[in-house]
Amino acid sequence: MNDSDKFLDGQLLIAMPTISDPRFHRSVIFMCAHSGDGAMGIIINQKAANIDFRELLEQLEILPAPQDRGHLDGNDNLNVHVGGPVETGRGFVLHSSDYFVDESTLPISESISLTATVDILRSIATGQGPENSLLALGYAGWGPGQLESELLTNGWLNCPVDFDLIFKCDVDTKYEQALATLGVDPSHLVSHWGSA
């Protein structure tokens, strides 16, 4: 086994009931980076309260010119997510790899990339963005060894990524759908753990 086999880049983390932090209750996290230095991911199933895509563009003062707003109407149903408790004022966009900007876009897998600049929001608003995208404020982060420790105490399940689960599945059913990819029934999960 080489070092990259023990890291979870490009996989999903699914919160177990043993997670005591309410910010991660029933969360599904797409892992953007994981190494010996720590880990970073985006929660994909928590909508941000009281803000939508148009309001976000208005707050950032990047609303497209009136002649370009026709594309914006098609994105009115684009949710803004809570990506995690770290840097909640910073935006991240998980997206399909059909969009790429040198020195701004981080390819995570063959089909999924991450961009954290306002340029991608402008592109989405004017119809020039990626075909699939998920906007998030903040991210989930772990220091060296922290995620590994949480995995050992059964805080998380991990599974291969499912493109449709990230971008096409209803946000309110992503937790159950993620567990279903592992054949796990959420009603069979328990909130305590032990060892034999």
Secondary structure, 3 states (H helix, E strand, C coil): CCHHHHCCCCEEEEECCCCCCHHHCCCEEEEEEEECCEEEEEECCCECCCCCHHHHHHHCCCCCCHHHCHHHHCCCCCCEEECCCEEEEEEEEEEECCCCCCCCEEECCCCEEEECCHHHHHHHHCCCCCCCEEEEEEEEEECCCHHHHHHHCCCEEEEECCHHHHHCCCHHHHHHHHHHHCCCCHHHCCCCCCCC
